[in-house]
Amino acid sequence: MLYRENGQFKGSYRADQQIFPILQDRWMIALLLVVAIAVVPLVASEYMLRAIVVPFLILSLAAIGLNILVGYCGQISLGAGAFMAIGAYAAYNFHIRVDGMPLIASLLLGGFCATAVGILFGIPSLRIRGLYLAVATLAAQFFTDWAFLRIKWFTNNSASGSVSLPDLYVFGLPISTPAQKYLFCLAFAAVFALLAKNLVRAHIGRQWMAMRDMDVAAAVIGIRPVYAKLSAFAVSSFIIGVAGALWGFVYLGSWEPSAFSIDRSFQLLFMIIIGGLGSIMGSFFGAAFIVVLPIALDSLLPDLGGLFGVAVSTATVSHVVLMIYGALIVFFLIVEPHGLARLWSIGKEKLRLWPFPH
Amino acid sequence: MKSRSLITAGIVAASLAGVSGAALAQAKEQFIPVLSYRTGAYAPNGVPWANGYVDYFKYVNAKGGLNGVKILFEECETGYQTDKGVECYERLKGKHGGASLFEPLSTGITFALTDKAFNDKIPIMTTGYGRADSADGGVFKWNFPLLGTYWTAADTLVQYIGQKEGGLAKLKGKKITLAYADHPYGKEPIPYLTEASKMHGFELQLLPITMPGIEQKSVWLQIRQSRPDYVFLWGWGVMNSTALKEAVATGFPREKMYGVWWASAEPDVKDVGEAAKGYNGLTLQHGAEPNAKIIKDVLATVHDKGQGTGPRAEVGSVLYVRGMISAMLATEGIKRAQERFGKGKVVTSEQVRWGLENLALDQKKLDALGFAGVMRPVSTSCADHRGDSWSRIHTWDGSKWNFTSDWLQPDEAVIKPMVKASADRYAAEKKLQRRTPADCQS
C-alpha cells in the first residue's frame, strides 16, 4: 500500500538507472542518512558508539571490499585479514615517518599499498580457481603475519611489536571523541559503499560478474580475464586496506599483528556469506550480524538470567553466546542460503503486494 | 508468528531487567571492573587468577569493606583477545558511577588501553606484566606495572644464573635461549636481554612460539641443535606445559629451564608431573602459599560460607595468590586515596590514581593484612610506578613448588636508564610532555 511504485514514471535513461529507482527507497535512504549523521551521535551512548557502531562500520567497509572479490568476481579469498594488516601498517608508517602527513592521505596510501600486494597475490588466480585459490590467498595471510612480526622496520622498531599512534586530526579537527570517530568512519563507509555500488553496476562490475558466472564464456565474449580478475583484486584490496587502516587508527589506536589474524579473515568471509554474496547491502547486514549479535547476547544473557533468579557466570555466558551464535548461523543458512540480503529483498517484494497478496 | 512474539517479549523483558538493575545500584559502592578470561586457550591460567581476584573482594566486603565502602565488581570475559578486551573496557568504564581502575591481565590489552587511559583518566594496573617502560610515572601517568615488569624479571634471571655460574663475568661465551610467546607479552623482555647479552657477552638466541603454542616441535629441534646453556621460557597457558613436554622429548634438562612468573604456576607443570621435576620458575614475590594467614582467612570467611568463586583446592595456588595480591594492591590503593580524600567515601578514578602512586605498604601493614611472608613491602612514587621488585626462584619437585633461592632484586642501575629512554621515546612519539613536580602533587 505504502511501498508501491505505481505512478512513478521514468522519463529518461538516467532516471531509469538510478541506484534506488523507487521513490520510497530514496526517501528511506535519505532518512537513514539523516538519522545516522544527526541523530545517532546525539542519542547513542559512548559505549554504543565506541564498542559497537564504530567496529560495525569499519568491518562493513571491509566486508564490502571482500564482497567485490568473492561475491561479485567469484574469487574465494582467505586473505582479507592480511590486506587489512597491510593497509593498517602501511598507513601507520606513512603517518609516523612522513612529517605532517594528513590523516586521510595516510589511510588512502595504506589502501594503495594493500592494492599493490593484492594484485601480486591475485596473479595466481589467473591459473587456479575455487578452493585452490583460497589456499593460495592463505599464503598472503601467513606472509603478512610473518612480515609484521619479524621485520622491525614496519613496526618502527617497537620492542613489543605493538604499534600506537599519536592523536589524530583531520583538517585541524581532532578525531578523539566517540562521536567524531563515528562520523569519520561513517563518512568513509558511506562514500566507499556508494563508490562500490556504482562500480558493480558499471561495465567493470558486469565483467566481474561474467567472470564469476562462467569464465570461459566471459572470455569468449571478449572479456579479458587478466584485467577483470586483477581489477577485482585491486579494488577489493584497496577497500579492505582502508578498512584495516581505520580499524587500527580509529578503533584500536594501538595494535599488534594478532588483530589481523586468520580469524579476522574468516570473520569477514562469514560476514559476506551470511549477509549475502554479491550484495553491497548484504555486507552491512553481515557485519551487523557478526559484530552486534555476540555483544548483544553477551550483555543480555546475564540480565535474562537475573530475571529468572539465576546468576550466570561470565564463562557460561561466553559459551552460551557461541552456541546460540553458531545455531543462528546454521539456521539462517538453511532458511536462506543467499543470505540476509536475499531475505531483505523478499521482504520488499512482499511489502509491495501488502496488504493484498495474490 | 508465535516465535517472533516470544523473541520480542524476551528482548523487552531483558531490557526492562537492565533498566531496573541500573536503578538499584547504590551510591556508596566502589566499582572495580574485572577483565578476566575463563574460556579459551588460556582459561586454565586465567580462571585461578580471576577466582583469587574476585574472592579477595568478597573477603573485603565480608570484613566490612574499605572503611565502610563496599566493593562492587562486575566481570567481563575477554578471552585474552585485544579487541574483546577493548569492548569490555568500554562497556564497564562508565558503569556504576565509573570504574576505579582496570586490571586487563593481558599485555596486548594493556597496550590498547594505555592510550585510552590518558583521555579517560582511569588507572591501568598491571601487576607483574604490561609494558616495562610504563614504570616511568613521569610519562605514564595512568599506568601501574606494580611489583615487577618483564625487564626486571629478565634481569633478575640473568643475575641469578650469573651467581650460579660464579659471577656475571662467567656468563661470557654462554648461550641463553629465550623461547617466547609471539605476542607483546613474550616480546617485552627482548630489548633488555639484547642489551644484557652485549653487556655480559653471552649469546642470545630468540625463538618465537606462535600462540597458543600447542605446536612447537620445530623450536625444540632448534634448541636441541644449538644446545644452549639455559632456556628462558616466556610462555602463557598451554604453551608452558607443551614446552616442558617437548623438553622432555628432546632431552633438554629441566634444571636448565627458567620460566618467568607467568610460566611457573601449577597449571603449567601439573600435566607434566614428575617429568617436569627440576624446572625452575621466577616468582613475582610470592609462590604457592597454602599456609599464609590471608589464605586461611579467605577460606574461613568466603569459602566456608559457600561464597567461594572456584574450587576450594585451588585457593593458595600460585595464580590464585597472584589474583589476590592484585586485588589487594587495588584495594590498598583505594584505601590510600581515602586517607587523603576522605575516609569512608567513594573515591574517583583520579583519586585512586593518587592512591596507587603513593602506596606505602610496609611490613606492619602487610602483617595486618595477612600477607606476611607472601610478599615484601612495596612503595611507589610519582617517578616510580612499579615499586620494589622482589622475586625468588622456586623449583618444581614433581608435585609442588619449593623455594630454592633467597630474595632477589634486579640491578636498577641497568633497568632505570632503559626505562627512561623507552618512556622518552614513547613521549616523543605521542607528543607528550613529562609531568612537572607540581603535577605530582595532584
Boltz contact constraints between the chains, C-beta under 6 A:
constraints:
  - contact:
      token1: [A, 47]
      token2: [B, 90]
      max_distance: 6.0
  - contact:
      token1: [A, 47]
      token2: [B, 91]
      max_distance: 6.0
  - contact:
      token1: [A, 50]
      token2: [B, 90]
      max_distance: 6.0
  - contact:
      token1: [A, 51]
      token2: [B, 87]
      max_distance: 6.0
  - contact:
      token1: [A, 51]
      token2: [B, 90]
      max_distance: 6.0
  - contact:
      token1: [A, 159]
      token2: [B, 191]
      max_distance: 6.0
  - contact:
      token1: [A, 160]
      token2: [B, 184]
      max_distance: 6.0
  - contact:
      token1: [A, 160]
      token2: [B, 187]
      max_distance: 6.0
  - contact:
      token1: [A, 160]
      token2: [B, 188]
      max_distance: 6.0
  - contact:
      token1: [A, 161]
      token2: [B, 187]
      max_distance: 6.0
  - contact:
      token1: [A, 162]
      token2: [B, 111]
      max_distance: 6.0
  - contact:
      token1: [A, 162]
      token2: [B, 184]
      max_distance: 6.0
  - contact:
      token1: [A, 164]
      token2: [B, 115]
      max_distance: 6.0
  - contact:
      token1: [A, 166]
      token2: [B, 430]
      max_distance: 6.0
  - contact:
      token1: [A, 166]
      token2: [B, 431]
      max_distance: 6.0
  - contact:
      token1: [A, 252]
      token2: [B, 112]
      max_distance: 6.0
  - contact:
      token1: [A, 253]
      token2: [B, 115]
      max_distance: 6.0
  - contact:
      token1: [A, 254]
      token2: [B, 111]
      max_distance: 6.0
  - contact:
      token1: [A, 254]
      token2: [B, 112]
      max_distance: 6.0
  - contact:
      token1: [A, 254]
      token2: [B, 115]
      max_distance: 6.0
  - contact:
      token1: [A, 256]
      token2: [B, 108]
      max_distance: 6.0
  - contact:
      token1: [A, 256]
      token2: [B, 184]
      max_distance: 6.0
  - contact:
      token1: [A, 300]
      token2: [B, 14]
      max_distance: 6.0
  - contact:
      token1: [A, 303]
      token2: [B, 14]
      max_distance: 6.0
  - contact:
      token1: [A, 303]
      token2: [B, 17]
      max_distance: 6.0
  - contact:
      token1: [A, 303]
      token2: [B, 18]
      max_distance: 6.0
  - contact:
      token1: [A, 304]
      token2: [B, 14]
      max_distance: 6.0
  - contact:
      token1: [A, 306]
      token2: [B, 17]
      max_distance: 6.0
  - contact:
      token1: [A, 307]
      token2: [B, 17]
      max_distance: 6.0
  - contact:
      token1: [A, 314]
      token2: [B, 75]
      max_distance: 6.0
  - contact:
      token1: [A, 314]
      token2: [B, 77]
      max_distance: 6.0
  - contact:
      token1: [A, 315]
      token2: [B, 38]
      max_distance: 6.0
  - contact:
      token1: [A, 315]
      token2: [B, 39]
      max_distance: 6.0
  - contact:
      token1: [A, 318]
      token2: [B, 39]
      max_distance: 6.0
  - contact:
      token1: [A, 318]
      token2: [B, 77]
      max_distance: 6.0
